[in-house]
Amino acid sequence: MGTMVNHMRHTRAHTANRRSHHALSKPGLAIDDAGNATLRHHMNPVTGMYRGKQIIDVNKKTAVKAKAEKVK
């Protein structure tokens, strides 16, 4: 004798209720001193600041990149 399997049907409403928590949420954005929106715990790519401290000199980085492209 084979085993009997009880196939339970899931209605669309049951499936939708289960998936109601699967929605994506918007990323949490923080506004810095200059008014730019950035991701939290990330450096601001426009100013090079993180938590009120200058991490990267963006002007110097763009000048070096421009110089490298001019050489090519």
N, C-alpha and C positions, 0 to 999 in steps of 0.2 A: 504494500500500500504506500502511496505517495503522501507527502505531508500536505496538509491543508494550510493555505496562506490566506489570511483575511486582508483583502485590499481595501484600505480605508480611503475614501475619496475626500480630497480637500477642495472646498469651494473657493471661488475667487475671493470672497470676502475674508475667509480664514487666512488665505495666503497674504492678502493685503494687510490684514491686521498684524501678522507676523513681521512683515517687511516695513512696517510703519516707522521703525527705528533705523532704517538703512539710509535715510536721507543725508546728503552731504551738507556740512555747515560751512559758512563763509570763514575765511581765515581771519584771525584776530589781528587787526592793524593798529599800530601805534602812531601818533602824530608827534613829530620831533619839534625842536625849537623853531626851525625854519618853516614849519607847516607842511612838511612832506610826510606822506603816509608810507610806512615801512612795516615789514613783518616784525613781530616781537622777537627779541633776542637775536636780531640780525643788524649788521652794520648798514647805515644808510649809504647806498651807492652814489648818491648825488653829492653829499657833503663829506663822506668818509668818517663820520662821527658815530660813536657808539657810547651810550650812557654818559653823554656830555664830554667825552674825551675824543681828541683827534687820533684816529687809528691809522688812516692812510691819507697821504697828501694827494688828492685827486688831480689837482692841477699839474703836479710833477709827473704823475703817472701818465696823463694824457700827452704831456710834452715828450716824454720818452717814447711813447707809442708813435706819435707823429714823426719823430726823428727816425725811428726804425723803418717806418713806411717810406720815408723820403730816400733812405739809403737803398732800398730795393728798387 
